[in-house]
Amino acid sequence: MKKNLAVPVSLTLAIIITCLCSFFAAPDVKGPGRFPYKQAGLTERQAAAHLINRFTFGAKPGDIDAVVNIGLEKWFEQQLKGGLADDSLQQLLSAYSWLTMSNAEIVNTYPRPGKVVRAAVKEGLISKDSVNKTDKKEYREQLRLMMEQNSQRPQQELFRQLISQKIMRAAVTNNQLHEVLTDFWFNHFNVSITKNDCAAYIPAYERDVIRPNVVGEFRELVLKTAKSPAMLLYLDNFSSAGNNAGINNPGKAMVGKRLLAQRAAQQNDTALAGKFARKLQQAKKAQGLNENYAREVMELHTLGVDGGYTQQDVTQAARVLTGWTIYPSEDYGSVNAIRRMIERIGEDKLARGGFVHEGDFLFAMNRHDNGEKIVLGRKFPEGGGYEEGVQLLQMLADHPSTAKFISRKLAIKFVNDNPPQALVERMAKTFIEKKGKISEVLLTMVASPEFWSKQSLREKTKSPFELAMSSVRSLNASISQPYQLYTWINKMGQKMYYYQAPTGFPDKGQYWINTGALLNRMNFGLALAAQKIQGVKVDLLALNNNHEPESANSALAVYSKMMLPERDLGETIKRLTPLLNDPMLDSKIEQAAEKTAPIKDAAAGTGMSTADQLSQDDAMLVSSKQAGKKGRQQTRYTSDMAATKYPMLGQVVGIIIGSPEFQRR
Amino acid sequence: MTSRRAFLKSGGVALFGIGIGGVPSFMAKAAALNQSVAPYKKKKILVCVFQRGAMDGLMAVTPFTDNYLKAARPTLFMEAGSGKPLTDLDGRFGLHPAMKSFEPFFTDKRLAIVHGIGSPNTTRSHFDAQDYMESGTPFSKGTPSGWLNRAVGLLGHDASPFRAVSLTNSMPRSFYGDHPSVSITNLQDFAIQMRGNPAGANVAAKSFEDLYDKTTTGLLKETGKESFDALRMLQKANLSSYKPALNAVYPVCPLGNALKQIAQLIKMDVGLEVAFAESGGWDTHFNQGREQGVFARNAADLSNSITAFYNDMGPLQEDVTIMSMTEFGRTVRQNGTGGTDHGRASCNFILGNDVNGGLVHGQIQPLATENLEDGRDLAVTTDFRTVFREVACRHLNIQDKGTLFPSYSGAPIGVMRS
């Protein structure tokens, strides 16, 4: 016992000295003090590895050294703050033109497929009789030409670019924590491309509503998502109107439309009857209260399902939020009623009538329920207008149930699937004291012993996106076709941006790990390391200073240490050694590899044709030109498949990526 | 979440005994013995086919004596009887000519049709209506699980990795939830793959299997084991040379391909109990056609795929019931472009030996404007939940005490034999 005392004492001294040093070096940083990892028995390097595992998309070679050099606490503060220079990312992102477009520009540049067809019919480019009848090729060509003349692109391209930029950011950005949190908050305030109405607004939603607000006050996220066209359309609040809504009196309008519809039907005028019936439906849609958003903002975004609200509160909150709708920037069925209303009233008269127009958001006074409401015991007096909605959302965002619900969700994301209650309470306390400041809640979490405990270390299962990103990062891969990674991520069970329910993807290991998904994780590792994912290049030799390991065993030792830094890999290596020791292994693999037809392989390696990602409408809009371009890229790409020269090495690295240890973070 | 793990630890042990050093997988054992797995015998299988885009139920199964319909659809309406396109089912309803392969099943009372089926939520948005139908909660978007996942949870017995399988490229909303399920487009992908390098793939597979077997993480260890068991079972089956039973010819279309693979899983006895597949292209706003055209092509693919599947089942027909569903129906009146727009009620098909077949269930009023919902649509007279619940509970022998369709209490309408 006595002999061992010396070590902790000198360690403590070292800590004190380091603390003092960092204090003097950076007196402006109000840090949380040392992270308590030593108490949990971790070395500084192990602690750095844990931080990287939790707050980035995976360690790149050299990352641990970098974090240790900066200092763990300082690194974390930098990551919380964000804004680190990101030149190489900015250059890569310049390829995505929509990133600088407004929503109005986006919807006009990437029109909905149905709208393209209708426009072509209207302009007489294709006859309406020919839809579904004529040769698809000819039809497609017509549409393509028309879009080209109008400087338009297929909508599917927008979604592909959205996905691609997400992958590029995660792979490359220096502001990793902001990107991790963007993924987290997007999923928390989920919207989905599967819902056509809102799909076109999702790129700007992530860009303007989520990404700039990931470490700020939680209420900002609630308020801004509530006012975003993507959320207004996804959860239908855009259509919600009070029953006492005055000015345009939809009730009266409906009676008229119903009569017209019936008269036309009696006169057997099909087209006319259909037209009136549609109008009637629109009028009907416009008049009612829609509770969807009000329910989900309480259940999923703020209070949580056990947060202490009733159905009565949901209905009352929905009444508060009537009239919260979008300021339409396109000619589209669901929102045309609002367009017409604005035209009728006149843009200049909106403010005078109590309307609020902010960018894509519109508070439509004439659709707002002006009566008194009571939500969670708080009275919203008659005539509260737009402001009462803001007050309601702030009340929900600041609520003690919200503090617990959000703290717990953050702890599930960053600590483990069943975080300790004491930790959640501590975070919730900070949430309340610091007015929902997310960075403060995260600091409290990282300064807690629970974050560093054995129950937390490597206990999270990587989502398919995290697996793919940590793989390419650990191998310093260069990515020219990020969408190819997405086809794999989808195959492994995470169709990002397409999760249909407002709950977002469940954040727990059991959800990600099932038989089919697990085999695909293994296959992904093998395909990536064997250079069989198009447009994703890895230089395995460069990672080891261009030195080729002399045997499979040494490859295993070197690369597993590199890709799984600071982990105990004894067991993994022990298990694999006899298998990789097969004296015939190298020659077997090499022989087999020689027989490979690389071009066919590159295509087969993705396991999925790009066409099956597209709906029928979309597929029609993808020109044959693009297909040709793809073919050429493929040929060029296969000529430098470095890994085929070193099949053994590729195999070993593939096995490491597919191994159980690599699925954890 | 307990079912699968619990089985491997308890049920599987009880049935097969156990060697030292771990739980042997009953399936690997069965595969090694080259025989089918006894516990899976006599399991019932429910196959659901979602027709995405909203099928025009009035064209699939037409109330051909209805003069209002005839007037509302000048270029879409068809007559029934000899020399006429529609197959007269019961003097009132006629089956679309492209669905002729359904006729024998209807005649021998194994095929039931429910007309006027739909959701109490009046949305005409594809997304919302599909979402509500698949979650099974027509007024609540935040329900995290799908109704078929909850049905799987109610089975209350041992699970196989293949208990719930969706032949789609991503997990359908119906399958969201806590009970393990698999979505896959091609069973042959269920393998460790290094194209053109089978030796490499073998080494990799052995390595992975060993690594997962020895890992300390329970979830990864058990799922790894199941994955390799499942993989071996499928390898033995020789998927590519599959020959359907006599006179079953699957049409070349996504649904035919999906149902063929479901048939293979069923014949392999891998423990499949709930399967899901999709059929697309039903959103017929333009030129939907009559005897021929878009609708007819889709209807032929649907009925021929289901017919081939059912015939392929042979003696296993006893265990299998297949049900179609679609998010809503289409307008009674045809629109200005030879198609139909989003409506309310549609119809669905239920095929199986325990089905109360040979009948068109549900209630349909004459299609005069005053009988239509909002003056334009076939009214919803049967809540989809009542039918889904009756079919699932009766066929899978489960009890719904408020789990399958929470806070819904509609009584069964007798689409299944009691």
Interface residues (C-beta under 8 A of the other chain):
Chain A: K128 D129 V131 N132 K133 T194 K195 N196 D197 L235 D236 R258 A261 Q262 A265 Q266 N268 T270 A271 A273 G274 A277 R278 L280 Q281 K284 N292 R295 E296 E299 L300 V305 T461 N490 K491 G493 K495 Y498 Q500 A501 P502 T503 P506 G509 Q510 I513 N514 T515 G516 A517 L518 L519 N520 M522 N523 L526 A527 A530 K532 E571 T572 R575 L576 L579 L580 D582 L585 K588 I589 Q591 A592 A593 K595 T596 A597 K600 D601 A604 G605 G607 M608 D612 Q616 P647 Q651 G654 I655 G658 S659 P660 E661 Q663 R664
Chain B: M1 A71 A72 P74 R124 S125 H126 F127 D128 D131 S135 S140 K141 G142 T143 P144 P161 F162 N169 S170 M171 R173 Y176 D178 P180 S181 V182 S183 I184 T185 D189 F190 A191 I192 Q193 M194 R195 G196 N197 P198 A199 G200 A201 V203 A204 K206 S207 F208 D210 L211 Y212 K214 T215 T217 L219 L220 K221 T223 G224 E226 S227 A230 L231 G280 G281 F286 N287 Q288 G289 G293 V294 T331 R333 Q334 N335 G336 T337 G338 D341 T369 D374 G375 R376
